[in-house]
Amino acid sequence: MEFASENTIRPPAVANSFYPGDPAILRAQIKNYLEEVPVEQKKIPKAIIVPHAGYIYSGPIAAYAYKALVAAKSVIKRVVLLGPAHRVQVSGIAAPSSAFFSTPFGEIPVDQAAIDKLVQRFEYVQFLDRAHVSEHSLEVHLPFLQEALDRFSLIPFLVGNASGPEVGAVLDALWGGPETLVVISSDLSHYHSYQEAKLLDQRTAEIIEQFKGEKLDYESACGRNPIKGLLAVAPKYHLQIERVDLRSSGDTAGSKDQVVGYGSWILTQD
């Protein structure tokens, strides 16, 4: 088992590939995406589901959820960020031992005290830094969060084969109050034709909006297990869900021959 360190920084792995590495260019791009969203949400989200591809593909879709956080800058102080592991096989849930995650905008402190408690409490939560080293599914959200919220602490997890109830138990332990935001990172269908993807993603969106996480499968979403965890605890906390965007790479910067689907949702608490 790996153990937490107080002095390590997880550097950006996909700056200059998934998003600009130059802070000024990056900030301008994010601001442009946010400004293109026509409506500001009045209720502060408790959770959001957002895509994690390169910004030119999924950034405009993600912005629809992040726009709702701009008014919450003085409220949200902690972000629980969960996404799928693409590069390293993860059994259960992988936590980093890093004290900070870094982006072109600066360093974000990791709430290692909270992570330590979860590692001790749940046998399926483990420190596994190698899963985080090159992973993009969490990193691409950090500049958006920094732009929207400014200062916050981070609890980042990569979810492998953990079940919905297992992920839900972790979220339940970290739920907190309005100061804590849950961010679920997931793309939808992968490499279908534009029209086929549209049908598949519409079906997935309806499953999510009906809180029927058990119906999500491999074809639905790469982040299906983190989504299942959020949907598992949704009834307990009386969450209401709103779809704010549903498009694909064929609508943004890709061809329509083989597309990746993207959706953004906002979940609010009564």
MOUR-V817219 format. One record per pair of residues at least 12 apart in sequence whose ideal C-beta (glycine too) atoms are under 7 Angstrom apart, sorted by sequence separation. I is the first residue (numbers start at 0). J is the second residue. D is the distance in Angstrom with one decimal. If there is no record, write none. Layout:
I;J;D, I;J;D
This chain:
49;61;4.5, 97;109;5.8, 188;200;5.5, 203;215;6.9, 215;227;6.1, 247;259;6.3, 98;111;6.4, 187;200;4.6, 206;219;7.0, 247;260;4.8, 95;109;6.6, 212;226;6.2, 247;261;6.2, 49;64;4.9, 212;227;3.7, 246;261;5.9, 187;203;5.5, 203;219;4.5, 47;64;4.2, 203;220;6.0, 245;262;4.6, 137;155;5.0, 212;230;3.6, 244;262;6.6, 154;173;6.3, 199;218;6.6, 207;226;6.5, 212;231;6.2, 244;263;4.5, 94;114;4.9, 137;157;6.9, 210;230;4.9, 242;262;6.8, 243;263;5.0, 243;264;6.6, 242;264;5.5, 243;265;5.7, 44;67;5.2, 134;157;6.1, 207;230;7.0, 210;233;5.2, 241;264;6.6, 35;59;6.6, 44;68;6.7, 94;118;6.3, 210;234;6.8, 240;264;5.6, 241;265;5.0, 28;54;6.2, 32;58;5.0, 36;62;5.3, 40;66;6.9, 131;157;6.4, 240;266;5.0, 32;59;5.5, 35;62;6.8, 36;63;5.3, 39;66;6.2, 40;67;3.6, 43;70;6.9, 130;157;5.0, 239;266;6.8, 43;71;4.4, 238;266;4.6, 239;267;5.3, 33;62;5.2, 238;267;6.9, 32;62;3.8, 36;66;4.1, 94;124;6.1, 96;126;5.0, 188;218;6.4, 238;268;5.8, 39;70;6.7, 43;74;5.9, 51;82;6.2, 92;123;5.9, 94;125;6.7, 237;268;6.4, 33;65;6.5, 91;123;3.2, 92;124;4.7, 93;125;6.4, 94;126;5.3, 96;128;5.5, 187;219;7.0, 208;240;5.5, 236;268;5.5, 237;269;4.4, 33;66;5.4, 77;110;6.5, 91;124;6.3, 95;128;5.6, 187;220;5.1, 91;125;6.2, 93;127;3.8, 107;141;6.3, 186;220;6.7, 208;242;6.3, 185;220;4.6, 186;221;5.4, 17;53;4.6, 18;54;4.5, 95;131;4.5, 185;221;6.0, 17;54;6.6, 93;130;4.2, 185;222;2.5, 89;127;6.5, 93;131;6.9, 104;142;5.7, 123;161;5.7, 184;222;5.6, 204;242;5.9, 102;141;4.8, 103;142;6.9, 183;222;6.3, 102;142;5.2, 114;154;6.2, 185;225;6.5, 89;130;5.3, 100;141;6.2, 104;145;4.5, 113;154;5.6, 184;225;6.9, 185;226;5.7, 204;245;5.5, 87;129;5.6, 110;152;4.5, 123;165;5.7, 140;182;5.9, 183;225;4.8, 87;130;4.1, 102;145;6.4, 110;153;6.7, 183;226;5.6, 108;152;5.1, 109;153;5.3, 110;154;5.0, 140;184;6.0, 108;153;6.9, 124;169;6.5, 200;245;6.1, 84;130;5.2, 107;153;4.9, 109;155;6.9, 183;229;5.3, 86;133;5.1, 121;168;6.8, 137;184;6.2, 200;247;6.9, 86;134;5.8, 121;169;6.5, 136;184;4.7, 181;229;6.4, 85;134;6.3, 163;212;5.2, 84;134;6.3, 163;213;6.9, 85;136;6.3, 196;247;5.3, 117;169;6.1, 83;136;5.5, 100;153;5.9, 82;136;3.4, 193;247;6.6, 82;137;4.9, 100;155;6.5, 117;172;6.3, 193;249;4.3, 80;137;5.4, 207;264;6.5, 166;224;6.1, 170;228;5.6, 204;262;5.7, 166;225;6.0, 170;229;6.4, 80;140;6.3, 95;155;6.1, 113;173;6.4, 200;260;3.9, 166;227;6.5, 167;228;4.5, 171;232;5.4, 199;260;6.8, 94;156;5.9, 166;228;2.5, 170;232;5.3, 174;236;6.9, 193;255;3.8, 196;258;4.9, 200;262;6.4, 93;156;6.7, 161;224;5.8, 92;156;5.1, 93;157;4.3, 163;227;3.2, 167;231;3.4, 192;256;6.7, 196;260;5.0, 163;228;5.4, 167;232;4.4, 193;258;5.3, 78;144;5.9, 92;158;5.4, 93;159;6.8, 158;224;4.8, 191;257;6.9, 92;159;6.9, 158;225;4.8, 163;230;6.9, 164;231;5.6, 190;257;4.5, 191;258;6.6, 89;157;5.6, 91;159;5.9, 163;231;4.4, 90;159;5.6, 91;160;7.0, 92;161;5.2, 190;259;6.9, 89;159;3.0, 90;160;6.2, 91;161;5.1, 189;259;5.4, 88;159;6.7, 188;260;4.2, 75;148;5.5, 78;151;5.3, 80;153;6.3, 84;157;4.2, 186;259;5.5, 187;260;3.3, 77;151;6.0, 80;154;6.9, 83;157;7.0, 186;260;6.6, 187;261;6.2, 72;147;7.0, 76;151;5.5, 77;152;5.0, 78;153;5.5, 79;154;4.7, 80;155;4.7, 81;156;4.9, 82;157;6.3, 83;158;6.1, 84;159;5.6, 186;261;6.0, 187;262;5.6, 72;148;5.5, 75;151;6.3, 76;152;6.8, 82;158;7.0, 72;149;5.7, 77;154;7.0, 81;158;5.5, 92;169;6.5, 25;103;5.4, 65;143;4.8, 69;147;5.4, 68;147;4.0, 68;148;6.0, 22;103;4.5, 21;103;6.8, 22;104;5.9, 61;143;6.3, 65;147;5.1, 20;103;5.5, 51;135;6.4, 51;136;4.6, 81;166;7.0, 9;95;5.8, 9;97;4.1, 51;139;5.0, 7;96;6.4, 8;97;6.1, 14;103;5.7, 51;140;6.7, 7;97;4.6, 8;98;6.9, 11;101;6.0, 7;98;5.7, 8;99;4.6, 9;100;4.8, 10;101;5.1, 11;102;5.4, 49;140;6.5, 79;170;6.8, 4;96;5.0, 6;98;6.1, 9;101;6.6, 11;103;6.8, 3;96;4.4, 5;98;5.4, 8;101;5.2, 2;96;6.3, 4;98;6.6, 79;173;5.0, 1;96;5.6, 8;106;6.4, 77;175;6.7, 79;179;6.4, 77;178;5.8, 76;178;4.6, 77;179;4.7, 78;180;5.0, 79;181;4.9, 80;182;4.7, 81;183;5.6, 82;184;3.2, 83;185;6.8, 74;177;5.2, 75;178;6.2, 81;184;6.8, 82;185;6.9, 74;178;6.6, 78;182;5.9, 80;184;6.9, 75;180;4.7, 3;111;5.0, 3;114;6.9, 3;115;6.1, 29;142;6.2, 29;143;6.0, 25;142;5.7, 29;146;4.8, 17;135;5.5, 12;132;6.6, 26;146;6.6, 12;133;4.9, 18;139;6.2, 9;131;5.9, 13;135;4.5, 17;139;5.3, 3;126;6.5, 12;135;6.8, 2;126;6.2, 18;142;6.3, 0;125;6.3, 1;126;3.9, 13;138;5.7, 0;126;6.3, 1;127;6.4, 12;138;6.1, 13;139;6.8, 1;128;5.8, 11;138;6.2, 49;182;6.6, 51;184;4.6, 43;177;6.4, 46;180;7.0, 52;186;6.0, 46;181;3.9, 47;182;5.6, 48;183;4.6, 49;184;6.3, 50;185;6.8, 51;186;6.2, 44;180;6.8, 45;181;6.6, 50;186;5.0, 46;183;6.7, 48;185;6.3, 83;221;4.9, 83;222;4.7, 82;222;5.7, 83;224;6.9, 83;225;6.8, 82;225;6.1, 81;225;4.1, 48;226;6.3, 64;243;5.9, 63;243;4.1, 63;244;4.0, 46;229;5.9, 60;244;4.7, 60;246;5.4, 46;238;7.0, 56;248;4.5, 59;251;5.8, 45;238;6.5, 56;251;5.3, 52;248;7.0, 55;251;6.6, 56;252;5.3, 55;252;4.1, 56;253;6.0, 67;265;5.3, 64;263;4.1, 63;263;4.6, 64;264;6.9, 60;261;4.3, 64;265;5.7, 60;262;7.0, 61;263;6.0, 56;259;6.9, 60;263;5.3, 57;261;4.6, 52;259;6.1, 52;261;6.8, 50;261;3.8, 50;262;6.9, 50;263;7.0, 48;262;6.9, 49;263;5.3, 48;263;6.7, 48;264;4.3, 47;264;6.6, 47;265;5.6, 47;266;6.9, 46;266;4.1, 44;265;4.7, 45;266;5.7, 44;266;6.2, 45;267;6.0, 44;267;5.8, 45;268;4.3, 40;265;6.2, 42;267;4.6
